[in-house]
Amino acid sequence: MTTILDLPLHPLAVHAPIILVALLVLLGAAYVLIPPLRQRVGWAAAILVLVAPASVYGSILTGQQFADYTYPDGWPEAVQQHHDNAYWLLWTLVALIPVWFLFAGLDRGRRAALLRNGDAPKPAPSEDGETASTGSDDPAAGGRKVIMFVFGLIALALLGLAAWWLFQTGHTGADMVWGGVVQN
């Protein structure tokens, strides 16, 4: 079992995913729902999309070592449930990675098209004196919006699911350690 200063690593390592997944859920939801914030929180969210699952995986590995050391004859049901919840969290975060980067790539294309359109000359007035609508020189704009909407919904669903599995994993772990200790 991996230890730090003669203490098992798992109780220390679980704090990283608690913070990182919670930050990912908050920044991720802001990124998807508030387009003007995307340039400000995009890099932080992209890093969290990669680092949060790694921290969950590290916690799972140290938790397996801790459980094997503590229960050499087999894990009790509570430990198995805690372990299963952690794996559901991990796979939810892994599923978020491609969805996230596809959404971010589509948003980058959207912003690039907006910049190109901002530099375009104004349209000339038509014969009746009306100014023609500018439209867009981006043929993918309509499709991109639909796909971004779909991927945004999927990303929000995965972020919500990650928050749920984080809560469930933390609750089952805390209940094993503190359940019955504090009485009302």
C-alpha positions as CSV (number, residue, x, y, z in Angstrom):
1,M,0.0,0.0,0.0
2,T,1.3,3.4,-0.9
3,T,1.8,5.7,2.1
4,I,3.0,9.2,2.8
5,L,4.5,9.8,6.3
6,D,3.2,6.4,7.3
7,L,-0.4,7.3,6.4
8,P,-2.3,5.6,3.6
9,L,-2.3,7.7,0.4
10,H,-6.0,7.2,-0.4
11,P,-7.5,9.5,2.3
12,L,-5.2,12.2,1.1
13,A,-5.6,11.6,-2.7
14,V,-9.4,11.8,-2.6
15,H,-9.3,15.5,-2.0
16,A,-7.9,16.2,-5.5
17,P,-10.9,14.8,-7.4
18,I,-13.3,16.4,-5.0
19,I,-11.9,19.9,-5.9
20,L,-11.0,19.2,-9.5
21,V,-14.3,17.6,-10.5
22,A,-16.3,20.2,-8.7
23,L,-14.4,23.0,-10.5
24,L,-14.8,21.2,-13.8
25,V,-18.6,21.0,-13.3
26,L,-18.8,24.8,-12.4
27,L,-16.4,26.0,-15.2
28,G,-17.8,23.5,-17.7
29,A,-21.4,24.6,-17.2
30,A,-20.3,28.3,-17.4
31,Y,-18.4,27.5,-20.6
32,V,-21.3,25.8,-22.3
33,L,-24.0,28.1,-21.1
34,I,-22.4,31.6,-21.3
35,P,-20.6,32.1,-24.7
36,P,-18.9,35.4,-23.7
37,L,-17.1,33.6,-20.9
38,R,-15.7,30.9,-23.2
39,Q,-12.5,32.7,-24.0
40,R,-11.8,33.4,-20.3
41,V,-12.5,30.0,-18.9
42,G,-11.8,27.8,-21.9
43,W,-8.2,26.8,-21.2
44,A,-8.9,26.2,-17.5
45,A,-11.9,24.0,-18.4
46,A,-9.9,22.1,-21.1
47,I,-7.1,21.4,-18.6
48,L,-9.7,20.3,-16.0
49,V,-11.3,17.9,-18.5
50,L,-8.0,16.1,-18.7
51,V,-6.7,16.4,-15.2
52,A,-9.9,15.6,-13.3
53,P,-10.2,12.0,-14.7
54,A,-6.5,11.4,-14.0
55,S,-7.1,12.4,-10.3
56,V,-10.1,10.1,-10.1
57,Y,-8.0,7.3,-11.5
58,G,-5.3,7.9,-9.0
59,S,-7.8,7.9,-6.2
60,I,-9.2,4.6,-7.5
61,L,-5.8,3.0,-7.6
62,T,-4.9,4.1,-4.1
63,G,-8.3,3.1,-2.8
64,Q,-7.9,-0.4,-4.2
65,Q,-4.5,-0.7,-2.5
66,F,-6.1,0.6,0.8
67,A,-9.0,-1.8,0.6
68,D,-6.9,-4.8,-0.3
69,Y,-4.6,-4.0,2.7
70,T,-7.5,-3.3,5.1
71,Y,-9.7,-6.3,3.9
72,P,-7.4,-9.0,2.7
73,D,-10.2,-11.6,2.7
74,G,-12.5,-9.6,0.5
75,W,-14.1,-6.2,0.4
76,P,-17.3,-5.5,2.3
77,E,-20.4,-4.4,0.3
78,A,-19.9,-0.7,1.3
79,V,-16.3,-0.7,0.0
80,Q,-17.4,-2.3,-3.2
81,Q,-20.2,0.2,-3.7
82,H,-17.7,3.1,-3.1
83,H,-15.4,1.6,-5.6
84,D,-18.2,1.1,-8.2
85,N,-19.3,4.7,-7.8
86,A,-15.8,5.9,-8.3
87,Y,-15.6,3.9,-11.6
88,W,-18.9,5.4,-12.8
89,L,-17.4,8.8,-12.1
90,L,-14.3,8.0,-14.0
91,W,-16.1,6.7,-17.0
92,T,-18.4,9.7,-17.1
93,L,-15.4,12.0,-17.1
94,V,-13.7,9.9,-19.8
95,A,-16.9,10.2,-22.0
96,L,-16.8,13.9,-21.5
97,I,-13.4,14.3,-23.0
98,P,-14.2,13.9,-26.8
99,V,-17.6,15.7,-26.3
100,W,-15.8,18.6,-24.7
101,F,-13.1,19.0,-27.3
102,L,-15.6,18.7,-30.2
103,F,-17.8,21.4,-28.6
104,A,-14.7,23.6,-28.1
105,G,-13.5,23.0,-31.6
106,L,-16.9,24.0,-33.0
107,D,-16.9,27.1,-30.9
108,R,-13.5,28.1,-32.1
109,G,-14.7,27.7,-35.7
110,R,-17.7,29.8,-34.9
111,R,-15.6,32.6,-33.4
112,A,-13.2,32.5,-36.4
113,A,-16.1,32.8,-38.8
114,L,-17.4,35.8,-36.8
115,L,-14.0,37.5,-37.0
116,R,-13.9,36.9,-40.7
117,N,-17.4,38.4,-41.1
118,G,-16.4,41.4,-39.0
119,D,-13.7,42.2,-41.5
120,A,-15.9,41.9,-44.5
121,P,-16.9,45.1,-46.3
122,K,-20.5,46.3,-45.8
123,P,-22.9,45.3,-48.5
124,A,-23.8,47.8,-51.2
125,P,-27.4,49.2,-51.2
126,S,-29.7,47.4,-53.6
127,E,-31.6,49.1,-56.4
128,D,-34.5,50.1,-54.2
129,G,-32.2,51.8,-51.7
130,E,-32.4,49.0,-49.1
131,T,-29.2,47.5,-47.8
132,A,-29.0,43.8,-48.5
133,S,-28.7,41.6,-45.5
134,T,-25.1,40.7,-44.8
135,G,-25.8,37.0,-44.2
136,S,-22.7,35.0,-43.6
137,D,-19.8,33.8,-45.7
138,D,-19.7,30.8,-43.4
139,P,-21.6,27.9,-45.1
140,A,-21.3,25.8,-42.0
141,A,-22.9,28.3,-39.6
142,G,-26.3,26.8,-39.4
143,G,-25.1,23.2,-39.0
144,R,-22.5,24.3,-36.5
145,K,-25.1,25.8,-34.3
146,V,-27.3,22.7,-34.3
147,I,-24.3,20.4,-33.6
148,M,-23.0,22.7,-30.9
149,F,-26.5,22.7,-29.3
150,V,-26.5,18.9,-29.3
151,F,-22.9,18.6,-28.0
152,G,-23.6,21.3,-25.4
153,L,-26.6,19.3,-24.1
154,I,-24.5,16.1,-24.0
155,A,-21.7,18.0,-22.2
156,L,-24.2,19.4,-19.6
157,A,-25.7,16.0,-19.0
158,L,-22.2,14.5,-18.5
159,L,-21.2,17.3,-16.2
160,G,-24.4,16.8,-14.2
161,L,-23.8,13.1,-14.1
162,A,-20.2,13.7,-12.9
163,A,-21.5,15.9,-10.1
164,W,-23.9,13.1,-9.1
165,W,-21.3,10.4,-9.1
166,L,-18.8,12.6,-7.2
167,F,-21.5,13.1,-4.6
168,Q,-22.3,9.4,-4.4
169,T,-18.7,8.4,-4.3
170,G,-17.9,10.9,-1.6
171,H,-21.0,10.0,0.4
172,T,-20.3,6.3,0.4
173,G,-16.7,6.9,1.4
174,A,-17.6,9.3,4.2
175,D,-20.4,7.0,5.4
176,M,-17.9,4.2,5.8
177,V,-15.5,6.4,7.8
178,W,-17.9,8.6,9.8
179,G,-21.2,6.8,9.7
180,G,-22.4,6.2,13.2
181,V,-19.5,8.2,14.8
182,V,-21.5,11.4,15.1
183,Q,-24.8,11.0,17.0
184,N,-27.6,13.6,17.2
